[in-house]
Amino acid sequence: MSSRPLGVTVLAILYIIFSVLQLFGGLAMVFFGALMMSMFGFPGMGQGMAGLGFLVGWFSLISIVFIVLGIIGLAIGFGLLAGKEWARILAIIFGLFNIFFGLLSIMSGGLLSLVFGVLVVWYLLQPHVKSFFVEGL
């Protein structure tokens, strides 16, 4: 295995930082979801308990997705640091998702997500970067 490229280290640190933030966001949504909904007056709040239950359910689902993606992102970040091939492949897949969703949301400011996704996929497919990663778990 060759020495770790600087870009892999930077990418891994970015994955770890953003995944920790995503985990905290998901946990905050779990613990403070109903409070946040009442503070910001989400639609449906004036429709009685049925509307509140529906919104709490959606908020819970979104928070679970945030937590799961945060855990996966942490695994990718630490896997990239360790030179694991599975982490490189998952980072490429996540980069492709960023490209897709960046294209969908380009009218609402998704350009940064699109550029980040393109850079991740391009960089991790470079031969000198690919040679750093090893097969297996």
GROMACS elastic network, one bead per residue, 0.5 to 0.9 nm:
[ bonds ]
;  ai    aj funct       b0    kb
    1     4     6  0.85945   500
    1    83     6  0.84469   500
    1   131     6  0.71994   500
    1   132     6  0.56175   500
    1   133     6  0.72084   500
    1   134     6  0.71874   500
    2     5     6  0.85928   500
    2   128     6  0.87615   500
    2   131     6  0.69685   500
    2   132     6  0.52551   500
    2   133     6  0.84590   500
    3   132     6  0.67112   500
    4     7     6  0.83932   500
    4     8     6  0.67044   500
    4     9     6  0.71754   500
    4    81     6  0.78140   500
    4    82     6  0.87420   500
    4    83     6  0.74874   500
    4   129     6  0.78822   500
    4   132     6  0.61262   500
    4   133     6  0.86679   500
    5     8     6  0.54115   500
    5     9     6  0.67507   500
    5    10     6  0.89859   500
    5   128     6  0.80247   500
    5   129     6  0.64662   500
    5   132     6  0.76270   500
    6     9     6  0.51439   500
    6    10     6  0.62838   500
    6    11     6  0.86146   500
    7    10     6  0.50144   500
    7    11     6  0.59772   500
    7    12     6  0.84183   500
    7   123     6  0.79966   500
    7   129     6  0.84359   500
    8    11     6  0.50442   500
    8    12     6  0.59646   500
    8    13     6  0.85179   500
    8    80     6  0.66313   500
    8    81     6  0.71004   500
    8    83     6  0.87234   500
    8   123     6  0.86510   500
    8   124     6  0.80123   500
    8   129     6  0.74801   500
    9    12     6  0.51070   500
    9    13     6  0.61643   500
    9    14     6  0.86010   500
    9    77     6  0.88169   500
    9    80     6  0.75040   500
    9    81     6  0.61752   500
   10    13     6  0.51819   500
   10    14     6  0.61916   500
   10    15     6  0.86458   500
   11    14     6  0.50712   500
   11    15     6  0.61773   500
   11    16     6  0.86518   500
   11    77     6  0.75059   500
   11    80     6  0.79893   500
   11    81     6  0.89714   500
   11   120     6  0.79373   500
   12    15     6  0.50451   500
   12    16     6  0.61956   500
   12    17     6  0.86522   500
   12    74     6  0.87341   500
   12    76     6  0.73637   500
   12    78     6  0.66173   500
   12    79     6  0.80257   500
   12    80     6  0.56206   500
   12    81     6  0.60411   500
   13    16     6  0.50358   500
   13    17     6  0.60839   500
   13    18     6  0.85208   500
   13    77     6  0.64680   500
   13    78     6  0.83966   500
   13    81     6  0.83954   500
   14    17     6  0.51619   500
   14    18     6  0.60103   500
   14    19     6  0.82328   500
   14    77     6  0.76482   500
   15    18     6  0.53848   500
   15    19     6  0.58186   500
   15    20     6  0.84746   500
   15    73     6  0.58707   500
   15    74     6  0.65333   500
   15    75     6  0.89151   500
   15    76     6  0.70647   500
   15    78     6  0.85294   500
   15    91     6  0.89642   500
   16    19     6  0.51213   500
   16    20     6  0.61143   500
   16    21     6  0.86388   500
   16    70     6  0.86699   500
   16    73     6  0.66597   500
   16    74     6  0.51410   500
   16    75     6  0.82979   500
   16    76     6  0.80331   500
   16    77     6  0.51917   500
   16    78     6  0.73691   500
   17    20     6  0.53064   500
   17    21     6  0.63679   500
   17    22     6  0.86710   500
   17    74     6  0.83756   500
   17    77     6  0.88388   500
   18    21     6  0.50265   500
   18    22     6  0.60579   500
   18    23     6  0.85717   500
   18    70     6  0.78514   500
   18    73     6  0.79147   500
   18    74     6  0.86180   500
   19    23     6  0.60463   500
   19    24     6  0.85452   500
   19    66     6  0.89854   500
   19    67     6  0.87442   500
   19    69     6  0.74474   500
   19    71     6  0.69005   500
   19    72     6  0.79901   500
   19    73     6  0.52075   500
   19    74     6  0.56323   500
   19    77     6  0.84919   500
   20    23     6  0.50179   500
   20    24     6  0.61953   500
   20    25     6  0.85147   500
   20    70     6  0.64044   500
   20    71     6  0.82386   500
   20    73     6  0.84340   500
   20    74     6  0.72789   500
   21    24     6  0.51271   500
   21    25     6  0.60737   500
   21    26     6  0.85773   500
   21    70     6  0.78259   500
   22    26     6  0.60985   500
   22    27     6  0.85460   500
   22    66     6  0.59215   500
   22    67     6  0.67642   500
   22    69     6  0.76031   500
   22    70     6  0.52676   500
   22    71     6  0.88028   500
   22    73     6  0.89414   500
   23    26     6  0.50808   500
   23    27     6  0.60900   500
   23    28     6  0.84461   500
   23    63     6  0.88095   500
   23    66     6  0.63394   500
   23    68     6  0.79995   500
   23    69     6  0.79396   500
   23    71     6  0.71684   500
   24    27     6  0.50632   500
   24    28     6  0.59410   500
   24    29     6  0.84720   500
   24    66     6  0.88258   500
   24    67     6  0.79727   500
   24    70     6  0.86380   500
   25    28     6  0.50742   500
   25    29     6  0.61705   500
   25    30     6  0.87119   500
   25    63     6  0.76199   500
   25    66     6  0.71959   500
   25    67     6  0.79790   500
   26    29     6  0.50683   500
   26    30     6  0.63425   500
   26    31     6  0.88281   500
   26    60     6  0.88548   500
   26    62     6  0.76455   500
   26    64     6  0.65774   500
   26    65     6  0.76844   500
   26    67     6  0.51189   500
   26    68     6  0.87712   500
   26    70     6  0.82875   500
   27    30     6  0.50192   500
   27    31     6  0.62419   500
   27    32     6  0.83022   500
   27    63     6  0.67956   500
   27    64     6  0.83666   500
   27    66     6  0.83406   500
   27    67     6  0.69560   500
   28    31     6  0.52296   500
   28    32     6  0.55431   500
   28    33     6  0.71218   500
   28    63     6  0.81372   500
   29    32     6  0.53196   500
   29    34     6  0.83293   500
   29    36     6  0.79572   500
   29    59     6  0.69531   500
   29    60     6  0.72444   500
   29    62     6  0.82182   500
   29    63     6  0.55564   500
   29    64     6  0.89157   500
   30    33     6  0.55135   500
   30    34     6  0.85456   500
   30    59     6  0.76958   500
   30    60     6  0.61262   500
   30    63     6  0.59920   500
   30    64     6  0.79879   500
   31    34     6  0.81175   500
   31    35     6  0.86375   500
   32    35     6  0.52655   500
   32    36     6  0.59403   500
   32    37     6  0.85675   500
   33    36     6  0.51536   500
   33    37     6  0.61581   500
   33    38     6  0.86875   500
   33    56     6  0.69542   500
   33    59     6  0.65013   500
   33    60     6  0.75861   500
   33    63     6  0.87169   500
   34    37     6  0.51006   500
   34    38     6  0.62526   500
   34    39     6  0.85981   500
   34    52     6  0.81826   500
   34    55     6  0.84611   500
   34    56     6  0.63564   500
   34    59     6  0.83469   500
   35    38     6  0.52594   500
   35    39     6  0.61415   500
   35    40     6  0.87068   500
   36    39     6  0.50413   500
   36    40     6  0.61446   500
   36    41     6  0.83307   500
   36    42     6  0.89103   500
   37    40     6  0.54016   500
   37    41     6  0.58129   500
   37    42     6  0.56172   500
   37    43     6  0.89855   500
   37    45     6  0.79368   500
   37    52     6  0.86795   500
   37    55     6  0.80923   500
   37    56     6  0.82497   500
   37    59     6  0.88015   500
   38    41     6  0.51437   500
   38    42     6  0.69914   500
   38    45     6  0.71210   500
   39    42     6  0.83106   500
   41    44     6  0.82985   500
   41    45     6  0.64221   500
   41    46     6  0.86903   500
   42    45     6  0.60644   500
   42    55     6  0.82941   500
   43    46     6  0.75658   500
   43    47     6  0.86354   500
   43    51     6  0.84159   500
   43    55     6  0.86447   500
   44    47     6  0.52503   500
   44    48     6  0.77927   500
   44    50     6  0.85847   500
   44    52     6  0.66012   500
   44    54     6  0.84687   500
   44    55     6  0.75027   500
   45    48     6  0.66565   500
   45    49     6  0.80757   500
   45    51     6  0.60518   500
   45    52     6  0.57616   500
   45    55     6  0.83310   500
   46    49     6  0.86494   500
   46    51     6  0.75638   500
   46    52     6  0.84070   500
   47    50     6  0.69178   500
   47    51     6  0.53113   500
   47    52     6  0.75649   500
   48    51     6  0.57285   500
   48    52     6  0.66159   500
   48    53     6  0.89124   500
   49    53     6  0.59911   500
   49    54     6  0.85306   500
   50    53     6  0.51668   500
   50    54     6  0.62638   500
   50    55     6  0.87308   500
   51    54     6  0.51778   500
   51    55     6  0.62919   500
   51    56     6  0.86234   500
   52    55     6  0.51530   500
   52    56     6  0.60297   500
   52    57     6  0.85030   500
   53    56     6  0.50810   500
   53    57     6  0.61019   500
   53    58     6  0.87116   500
   54    57     6  0.51503   500
   54    58     6  0.64240   500
   54    59     6  0.86506   500
   55    58     6  0.51106   500
   55    59     6  0.59834   500
   55    60     6  0.84165   500
   56    60     6  0.59704   500
   56    61     6  0.85544   500
   57    60     6  0.50886   500
   57    61     6  0.62488   500
   57    62     6  0.86978   500
   58    61     6  0.50395   500
   58    62     6  0.61605   500
   58    63     6  0.85071   500
   59    62     6  0.51649   500
   59    63     6  0.60906   500
   59    64     6  0.86506   500
   60    63     6  0.50580   500
   60    64     6  0.62109   500
   60    65     6  0.86926   500
   61    64     6  0.51771   500
   61    65     6  0.63396   500
   61    66     6  0.87305   500
   62    65     6  0.50908   500
   62    66     6  0.62329   500
   62    67     6  0.86929   500
   63    66     6  0.50152   500
   63    67     6  0.61918   500
   63    68     6  0.86419   500
   64    67     6  0.50683   500
   64    68     6  0.61061   500
   64    69     6  0.84902   500
   65    68     6  0.51812   500
   65    69     6  0.60216   500
   65    70     6  0.83631   500
   66    69     6  0.52277   500
   66    70     6  0.59548   500
   66    71     6  0.86398   500
   67    71     6  0.62281   500
   67    72     6  0.86520   500
   68    71     6  0.51711   500
   68    72     6  0.62263   500
   68    73     6  0.85223   500
   69    72     6  0.50183   500
   69    73     6  0.59394   500
   69    74     6  0.85462   500
   70    74     6  0.61837   500
   70    75     6  0.86477   500
   71    74     6  0.51285   500
   71    75     6  0.62988   500
   71    76     6  0.86593   500
   72    75     6  0.50691   500
   72    76     6  0.61886   500
   72    77     6  0.86458   500
   72    90     6  0.89904   500
   73    77     6  0.61015   500
   73    78     6  0.86601   500
   73    91     6  0.84660   500
   74    77     6  0.50295   500
   74    78     6  0.62016   500
   74    79     6  0.82792   500
   75    78     6  0.53436   500
   75    79     6  0.57962   500
   75    80     6  0.84261   500
   75    87     6  0.74876   500
   76    80     6  0.59523   500
   76    81     6  0.85831   500
   76    84     6  0.88202   500
   76    86     6  0.82083   500
   76    88     6  0.75389   500
   76    90     6  0.68667   500
   76    91     6  0.66076   500
   77    80     6  0.52103   500
   77    81     6  0.64381   500
   77    82     6  0.88074   500
   77    87     6  0.74898   500
   77    91     6  0.86059   500
   78    81     6  0.50421   500
   78    82     6  0.62875   500
   78    83     6  0.86842   500
   78    84     6  0.88214   500
   78    87     6  0.82002   500
   79    82     6  0.50194   500
   79    83     6  0.61324   500
   79    84     6  0.51938   500
   79    85     6  0.80202   500
   79    86     6  0.76156   500
   79    87     6  0.50604   500
   79    88     6  0.78198   500
   79   137     6  0.89606   500
   80    83     6  0.50210   500
   80    84     6  0.58983   500
   80    85     6  0.79376   500
   80    86     6  0.86747   500
   80    87     6  0.55324   500
   80    88     6  0.63018   500
   80    91     6  0.85076   500
   80   133     6  0.79774   500
   81    84     6  0.77838   500
   82    87     6  0.89449   500
   82   133     6  0.81341   500
   83    86     6  0.89204   500
   83    87     6  0.77353   500
   83    88     6  0.79440   500
   83   132     6  0.60797   500
   83   134     6  0.61282   500
   83   135     6  0.89898   500
   84    87     6  0.54241   500
   84    88     6  0.66989   500
   84   132     6  0.85510   500
   84   133     6  0.52598   500
   84   134     6  0.54216   500
   84   135     6  0.66746   500
   84   136     6  0.70538   500
   84   137     6  0.65986   500
   85    88     6  0.50887   500
   85    89     6  0.62927   500
   85    90     6  0.86641   500
   85   130     6  0.82476   500
   85   132     6  0.86920   500
   85   134     6  0.51854   500
   85   135     6  0.52101   500
   85   136     6  0.66699   500
   85   137     6  0.77042   500
   86    89     6  0.50973   500
   86    90     6  0.61177   500
   86    91     6  0.85128   500
   86   133     6  0.86798   500
   86   134     6  0.85989   500
   86   135     6  0.74576   500
   86   136     6  0.70817   500
   86   137     6  0.69193   500
   87    90     6  0.50707   500
   87    91     6  0.59968   500
   87    92     6  0.85117   500
   87   133     6  0.87502   500
   88    91     6  0.50849   500
   88    92     6  0.61979   500
   88    93     6  0.86765   500
   88   124     6  0.67038   500
   88   125     6  0.88781   500
   88   130     6  0.81213   500
   88   133     6  0.74020   500
   89    92     6  0.50710   500
   89    93     6  0.62359   500
   89    94     6  0.86439   500
   89   124     6  0.84685   500
   90    94     6  0.60728   500
   90    95     6  0.83680   500
   91    94     6  0.50260   500
   91    95     6  0.59401   500
   91    96     6  0.85526   500
   91   120     6  0.74003   500
   91   121     6  0.76800   500
   91   124     6  0.80966   500
   92    96     6  0.61742   500
   92    97     6  0.86540   500
   92   117     6  0.82459   500
   92   120     6  0.66195   500
   92   121     6  0.50200   500
   92   122     6  0.85850   500
   92   124     6  0.68974   500
   92   125     6  0.82393   500
   93    96     6  0.50494   500
   93    97     6  0.63348   500
   93    98     6  0.86684   500
   93   121     6  0.80256   500
   94    98     6  0.61991   500
   94    99     6  0.86645   500
   94   117     6  0.76225   500
   94   120     6  0.88183   500
   94   121     6  0.87190   500
   95    99     6  0.62658   500
   95   100     6  0.86838   500
   95   113     6  0.89401   500
   95   114     6  0.86247   500
   95   116     6  0.74108   500
   95   118     6  0.67053   500
   95   119     6  0.80945   500
   95   120     6  0.57439   500
   95   121     6  0.56560   500
   96   100     6  0.62122   500
   96   101     6  0.86414   500
   96   114     6  0.89770   500
   96   117     6  0.60648   500
   96   118     6  0.74318   500
   96   120     6  0.86074   500
   96   121     6  0.69134   500
   97   100     6  0.50132   500
   97   101     6  0.60618   500
   97   102     6  0.81601   500
   97   117     6  0.74571   500
   98   101     6  0.52475   500
   98   102     6  0.56318   500
   98   103     6  0.83550   500
   98   113     6  0.57097   500
   98   114     6  0.58630   500
   98   115     6  0.85458   500
   98   116     6  0.73781   500
   98   118     6  0.80351   500
   99   103     6  0.60985   500
   99   104     6  0.86309   500
   99   113     6  0.67865   500
   99   115     6  0.73905   500
   99   116     6  0.78252   500
   99   118     6  0.62495   500
  100   103     6  0.52557   500
  100   104     6  0.63832   500
  100   105     6  0.87893   500
  100   114     6  0.74590   500
  100   117     6  0.85769   500
  101   105     6  0.60689   500
  101   106     6  0.82871   500
  101   110     6  0.75733   500
  101   113     6  0.76973   500
  101   114     6  0.74003   500
  102   105     6  0.51662   500
  102   106     6  0.56299   500
  102   109     6  0.83319   500
  102   111     6  0.59905   500
  102   112     6  0.75022   500
  102   113     6  0.51552   500
  102   115     6  0.80080   500
  102   117     6  0.80762   500
  103   106     6  0.52131   500
  103   107     6  0.84553   500
  103   110     6  0.69724   500
  103   111     6  0.75838   500
  103   113     6  0.86405   500
  103   114     6  0.63829   500
  104   107     6  0.78119   500
  104   108     6  0.89190   500
  104   110     6  0.76613   500
  105   108     6  0.53677   500
  105   109     6  0.65480   500
  105   111     6  0.77470   500
  105   113     6  0.89678   500
  105   114     6  0.89362   500
  106   109     6  0.53418   500
  106   111     6  0.52968   500
  106   112     6  0.87099   500
  106   113     6  0.87370   500
  106   114     6  0.78455   500
  107   110     6  0.68562   500
  107   111     6  0.82180   500
  108   111     6  0.83735   500
  109   112     6  0.72074   500
  109   113     6  0.85025   500
  110   113     6  0.53550   500
  110   114     6  0.62860   500
  110   115     6  0.87833   500
  111   114     6  0.50165   500
  111   115     6  0.61456   500
  111   116     6  0.85330   500
  112   115     6  0.51737   500
  112   116     6  0.60574   500
  112   117     6  0.85204   500
  113   116     6  0.51192   500
  113   117     6  0.60741   500
  113   118     6  0.86257   500
  114   117     6  0.51972   500
  114   118     6  0.62512   500
  114   119     6  0.86672   500
  115   118     6  0.51896   500
  115   119     6  0.61602   500
  115   120     6  0.86329   500
  116   119     6  0.51619   500
  116   120     6  0.61356   500
  116   121     6  0.86825   500
  117   120     6  0.51981   500
  117   121     6  0.62385   500
  117   122     6  0.85174   500
  118   121     6  0.53627   500
  118   122     6  0.60177   500
  118   123     6  0.84461   500
  119   122     6  0.51540   500
  119   123     6  0.58657   500
  119   124     6  0.84139   500
  120   123     6  0.52895   500
  120   124     6  0.60502   500
  120   125     6  0.85360   500
  121   124     6  0.54342   500
  121   125     6  0.62597   500
  121   126     6  0.89876   500
  122   125     6  0.53989   500
  122   126     6  0.66962   500
  123   126     6  0.54316   500
  123   129     6  0.72894   500
  123   130     6  0.89514   500
  124   127     6  0.82617   500
  124   129     6  0.59978   500
  124   130     6  0.63292   500
  125   128     6  0.86816   500
  125   129     6  0.70213   500
  125   130     6  0.61220   500
  126   129     6  0.53824   500
  126   130     6  0.60010   500
  126   131     6  0.86302   500
  127   131     6  0.60494   500
  127   132     6  0.88535   500
  128   131     6  0.53087   500
  128   132     6  0.69063   500
  129   132     6  0.54504   500
  129   133     6  0.73689   500
  130   133     6  0.56733   500
  130   134     6  0.85678   500
  131   134     6  0.75842   500
  134   137     6  0.86057   500
